[in-house]
C-alpha cells in the first residue's frame, strides 16, 4: 500500500514539474513614456501606470518611431508580458488591429 501511495505522489510531483507556469499578462492602454536607453516603457491602463522592461525585446528604429507616434497621438497599444523577478518583461507589442511590433530576442 505504501509503495502504491508513493508512486501516486511521485506521479503528481512529476506532473506538477511539467506544467508551464509562465503566464502572459495582457494590457491595453496608452504609452506615456518610452526610453530605449533605459530599456523601459510605461503604459497607462485605466489611470494606473504600468512599467515594462524592454531588455529582452528587439525594436528597430522604425518601430521605435512608430511607438513614439502612438504615444504622441494617443493611440492604444496592446502589450503582453511575463512577470520575471517582479518586473514586467514584454513578450509582444501590437496595435489594436493586431499588427505586431518588434520581437523577442532569441
C-alpha positions as CSV (number, residue, x, y, z in Angstrom):
1,X,0.0,0.0,0.0
2,X,2.8,2.4,0.9
3,X,4.6,1.7,-2.4
4,X,1.4,2.5,-4.4
5,X,0.9,5.7,-2.5
6,X,4.5,6.7,-3.1
7,X,4.1,6.0,-6.8
8,X,0.9,8.1,-7.0
9,X,2.6,11.0,-5.1
10,X,5.6,10.7,-7.4
11,X,3.3,10.9,-10.4
12,X,1.6,14.1,-9.1
13,X,5.0,15.6,-8.4
14,X,6.3,14.9,-11.9
15,X,3.1,16.3,-13.5
16,X,3.5,19.4,-11.4
17,X,7.0,19.9,-12.6
18,X,6.0,19.8,-16.3
19,X,3.2,22.4,-16.1
20,X,4.1,25.6,-17.7
21,X,3.9,28.3,-15.1
22,X,4.7,31.2,-17.5
23,X,1.6,33.4,-17.5
24,X,1.2,36.1,-20.2
25,X,-0.4,39.2,-18.8
26,X,-2.3,41.3,-21.3
27,X,-2.7,45.1,-21.1
28,X,-4.3,47.6,-23.4
29,X,-3.5,51.3,-22.9
30,X,-1.7,54.4,-23.9
31,X,2.1,54.8,-23.9
32,X,3.2,57.6,-21.6
33,X,6.9,57.1,-21.7
34,X,9.4,55.2,-23.9
35,X,13.1,55.2,-23.0
36,X,15.1,52.8,-25.2
37,X,18.4,53.7,-23.4
38,X,17.0,52.6,-20.1
39,X,15.0,49.8,-21.8
40,X,11.7,50.8,-20.2
41,X,8.2,51.6,-21.4
42,X,5.3,52.9,-19.3
43,X,1.7,52.2,-20.3
44,X,-1.3,53.9,-18.7
45,X,-4.1,51.4,-18.2
46,X,-7.3,52.8,-16.6
47,X,-5.5,55.5,-14.6
48,X,-2.7,53.1,-13.5
49,X,0.9,53.4,-14.8
50,X,2.4,50.0,-15.5
51,X,6.2,49.8,-16.0
52,X,7.7,47.3,-18.5
53,X,11.2,46.2,-19.3
54,X,12.4,46.1,-22.9
55,X,15.7,44.3,-22.2
56,X,14.5,41.1,-23.9
57,X,12.6,42.7,-26.7
58,X,14.1,43.7,-30.1
59,X,13.0,47.0,-31.5
60,X,14.4,48.7,-34.6
61,X,14.5,52.5,-35.2
62,X,11.3,52.4,-37.4
63,X,9.4,50.5,-34.7
64,X,10.6,52.9,-32.0
65,X,9.4,55.9,-34.0
66,X,6.1,54.1,-34.6
67,X,5.7,53.5,-30.9
68,X,6.5,57.2,-30.2
69,X,3.8,58.0,-32.8
70,X,1.4,56.0,-30.7
71,X,2.5,58.0,-27.6
72,X,2.0,61.4,-29.3
73,X,-1.3,60.6,-31.0
74,X,-2.8,58.7,-28.0
75,X,-3.5,55.5,-29.9
76,X,-4.0,52.4,-27.9
77,X,-1.4,49.6,-27.8
78,X,-1.7,46.0,-26.6
79,X,1.2,44.6,-24.6
80,X,1.7,41.1,-23.4
81,X,4.2,40.5,-20.7
82,X,5.5,37.9,-18.2
83,X,6.5,38.7,-14.6
84,X,10.1,37.7,-14.1
85,X,11.8,38.7,-10.8
86,X,9.0,41.1,-10.1
87,X,9.4,43.0,-13.4
88,X,7.0,43.0,-16.4
89,X,9.1,41.8,-19.3
90,X,7.4,42.4,-22.7
91,X,6.7,39.4,-24.9
92,X,4.6,41.1,-27.5
93,X,3.6,44.6,-28.6
94,X,0.8,45.1,-31.1
95,X,-1.7,47.6,-32.4
96,X,-5.4,47.3,-31.7
97,X,-5.8,45.8,-35.2
98,X,-3.2,43.1,-34.4
99,X,-0.1,44.4,-36.2
100,X,2.9,43.2,-34.2
101,X,5.8,45.5,-33.4
102,X,9.3,44.1,-32.6
103,X,10.1,40.6,-31.5
104,X,11.7,38.7,-28.6
105,X,15.5,38.2,-28.7
106,X,16.2,34.6,-29.4
